[in-house]
């Protein structure tokens, strides 16, 4: 099975995207450009190799669900608390 380790910066062009499931992809990190997905409501990142989130995550003001289960995340950015619509953080 091919797995992507790095999400391309071009992800930022998908501005209408509402749900992004990148679970089980072996991602090592998210690019800062993830913050350009202004309509994103659900971001699923289960079972990856992500150890931190970019500061731009706080730009995702429509984000309601963020699933980070089974990632070696050591610390969440303080700015994550600025996402007003988030109701599920796992």
C-alpha positions as CSV (number, residue, x, y, z in Angstrom):
1,X,0.0,0.0,0.0
2,X,1.4,3.4,-0.9
3,X,1.3,5.9,1.9
4,X,1.9,9.6,1.8
5,X,4.4,10.9,4.3
6,X,4.2,14.5,3.5
7,X,1.0,16.4,2.5
8,X,1.7,18.6,-0.5
9,X,1.5,22.4,0.0
10,X,-1.1,22.4,-2.9
11,X,-3.7,21.2,-0.4
12,X,-4.3,24.9,0.2
13,X,-6.1,25.2,-3.2
14,X,-9.0,23.0,-1.9
15,X,-10.7,25.9,-0.2
16,X,-14.2,24.3,-0.5
17,X,-13.2,21.1,1.2
18,X,-15.3,20.3,4.3
19,X,-13.9,16.9,5.3
20,X,-10.4,15.5,5.1
21,X,-9.6,12.0,6.2
22,X,-5.8,11.3,6.2
23,X,-6.0,8.5,8.7
24,X,-3.4,5.6,8.4
25,X,-1.2,7.6,5.9
26,X,2.0,7.7,7.8
27,X,2.0,11.5,7.6
28,X,5.0,13.0,9.4
29,X,3.6,16.5,9.7
30,X,1.0,18.9,8.3
31,X,2.1,21.9,6.3
32,X,1.3,25.5,7.4
33,X,-0.9,25.7,4.2
34,X,-3.5,23.5,6.0
35,X,-4.7,26.7,7.5
36,X,-6.0,27.8,4.1
37,X,-8.9,25.2,4.2
38,X,-11.4,27.8,5.5
39,X,-14.4,25.5,5.1
40,X,-12.9,22.4,6.7
41,X,-15.3,21.0,9.3
42,X,-13.7,17.6,10.0
43,X,-10.0,16.6,10.0
44,X,-9.2,13.0,10.7
45,X,-5.6,12.2,11.3
46,X,-5.7,8.8,13.1
47,X,-2.6,6.5,13.2
48,X,0.0,8.8,11.7
49,X,3.5,9.9,12.7
50,X,2.6,13.5,13.4
51,X,4.3,14.9,16.5
52,X,3.1,18.5,16.3
53,X,0.5,20.7,14.6
54,X,1.2,23.9,12.7
55,X,0.1,27.2,14.3
56,X,-2.1,27.8,11.2
57,X,-4.5,25.2,12.6
58,X,-6.1,28.0,14.5
59,X,-7.2,29.5,11.1
60,X,-9.7,26.6,10.6
61,X,-12.5,28.5,12.3
62,X,-15.2,26.1,10.8
63,X,-13.4,23.0,12.2
64,X,-15.8,21.0,14.5
65,X,-14.0,17.7,14.7
66,X,-10.2,17.0,15.0
67,X,-9.2,13.4,15.5
68,X,-5.6,12.9,16.4
69,X,-5.6,9.4,17.9
70,X,-2.5,7.3,18.0
71,X,0.0,10.1,16.9
72,X,3.1,10.9,18.9
73,X,1.9,14.5,19.5
74,X,3.8,15.9,22.4
75,X,2.2,19.3,22.6
76,X,-0.7,21.1,21.0
77,X,-0.3,24.7,19.8
78,X,-1.9,27.2,22.2
79,X,-3.7,28.7,19.2
80,X,-5.9,25.6,19.0
81,X,-8.0,27.1,21.7
82,X,-9.0,29.9,19.3
83,X,-11.1,27.5,17.2
84,X,-14.5,28.5,18.4
85,X,-16.6,25.9,16.6
86,X,-14.6,22.8,17.7
87,X,-16.7,20.4,19.7
88,X,-14.7,17.2,19.3
89,X,-10.9,16.9,19.9
90,X,-9.7,13.4,20.2
